[in-house]
Amino acid sequence: RELAAQVQQSIADLGAHLRQQSALIFGGVSPRPQIDQLRRGVDIVVATPGRLLDHANERNIDLRSVRYLILDEADRMLDMGFIRDIRRVLAMLPPNRQNMLFSATFSDDIRGLASNLLRNPLSIDVAPPNNRTADKVEQISYRLPKDHKRHLLAHLIKDGDWHQVLVFTRTKHGANRLSEQL
């Protein structure tokens, strides 16, 4: 949802002087304003797969005239389990359209999706693959249950007398919760 909102804002900013209309479609909110907007007509739809399917199934949107499909953050969508919904959306689209797939990583799953979705794809890598860490970086891996992660992190910070720590979490909500707990 956050990515969809960011993309919608970019479209609004970049297209401020154009006549194109766009709609932001995602779940967790009332569908009524989305339905009203779709009925007025839009040129660009920025959507999460589940809510888009809801609107398509309710006949609030007709996907048969889509000319361009962009899957942004495809790796994250696969990680979050959206592949089944994406396939259902693809089945509703016309066969002759341009597809674009953007992904931070190109795992085997992403390559499989790309091979089914794209014809004669052009791959653009913004950075060469780098499987090595810097010589001065030490990597350590700990296997433990999910509910022990926070405790281990707190222990490592305290025991190692670490003054600056960079921690990545899967979600913004998870980052806020971890910050409060630490």
N, C-alpha and C positions, 0 to 999 in steps of 0.2 A: 504494500500500500504506500509506504514511504517513497519508494522508487517511482511508482506511478504518479504520485503527487509532484515529485521533482520534475519528471518528464513533462507533465502537464504545465507546470510553471514555466519551463523552458520554452515550450511551444507558445504559450501566451506572450512571453517576452519577445521571442524571435518573430512572431507573427502579428505583433501589435498593429501593424499598418496594413495587414492583409485582410481580405474578406472571408477567410476561412474560419469556420467554427469548429471547436473541439470540445470533447466531453471527457470527463474523468469518471470512470466506472470502477467501483470496488465495493466489496462487502463490508459489513459492520456498521452501515449507515442505512437510512431509509432509502428504498429504491425510487420513491415517488419523484423527487427532483431529477433523478437520472432519467426516468421515463419521460418526464416533461421535456427535458433537453433533447433526448433522442427523437421525440416526435416533432420537435421544431426543425430538426435536421442538422446533421453535423458532417464535417468533412474528415475529421480525424477523431478516432476513439483511442484513448489511453485506458487500458483496462487490466484488471487481474482476471485470470482465466475463469475462476468459479463464478463471479458475478456476471461476466460476459455471457457465460453459458446460461445463467438464469434468465437474463434478458432475451437471449436468442430463443430459449425454450418457451418463454412467455410471448414471443413474437413482438417484442418491443424494438428489436433490431433485426435487420435482414443482412446477413453476411455474404450473400451471393454476389454482390457487386464490389467486393473488396479487391483493390488492385495492388496494394502493398501490405505486406505483413512483416512486422519487425518484432523479433523476440529479443528483448534486452535482458541482460543478466541471466542468460539461459542456464548457466551452471547453478545459480541459486534456485531457480525455479525447479530444476530437477532435484536438487538437494531437499527442497521443501515438499516434494511429492506431487508436483503439478503435471507430470508427464501425461497422465491419463486425461486430464482436462485439456491439455494442449492438443492432444491427438483428436479429441472430440471437437474442438474448435476448428482444427485443420480440415476435418471431414465436412464442415459446413461452408468452407470457402470455395470459391471457384478454382478450377485447376490452373488457369492461366493468370498468374499473378507474380509479382516479384517478391521474393522472400529475403529477409536479412536477419542474420543471427549474430548477436554480440555476446561475448562471454569473456570473463577475466581469465578463465582457465579452459583448456580444451582437453577434457578427460575423454576416455573411451565412450562414455555415455553421450557426451556432447557431439563427438565425431559420428556416432550412430544416428543421432537426431539430425545432424547436418546432412548426412548421406541420404536420409529419407526425405528431407525437406528441400534441399538445394540441388539445382542442376548446374553443372559447370561452375562450382563456386570459386570465388576469388578469396583467398585467405590473406588477411593483412595482420601481421604480427607487429605490435608496437615496440616490443623488446625481444631480443633473442632469448631462447630458453637458457636458463641458468640454474643448474642443479647443485652448484657449489655455494657454500656460505663463505663469508669473508674469513681469512685465516685466523683472525683474532676473536671469532665468534665461537663460543662453546655451546653445543646443543646437548640437551639432556631430555629424555622422554620418561614420563611416569605413567604407568597404567594403573588406574584406580577407578572406583565407582564414582559416578557423577556427583553424588552428594558429598564426596570427600575433597573435591577440587578446591573449594574456597578455603577449607582448613589447611590444605597443603600449601596453597599460595600464601596465606597469612604466615605460616610457619617459615617458608622460604624467605619471605621478605624480612621477617623479624630476625631469624637466625643468621641470614646472610648480611644483615645490616645494609640492605639495599635502600638507597635514597631516591633513585629514579627507576621506575618500573613501567613498562609499556605492556598492557594486557589487551588482547583482542577477544571479543565475545561475539557470539553469533547474532545477537539482536541488541538494539538500543535499550530495550527494557532490561535485558540481562546485564548490560553494562551499568545501568543505573542501580539495579539491585545489588550487584557485586560491590559497587562503590560504597553504597550505604552499609553493607555488611562489613567491609574492611574498615 
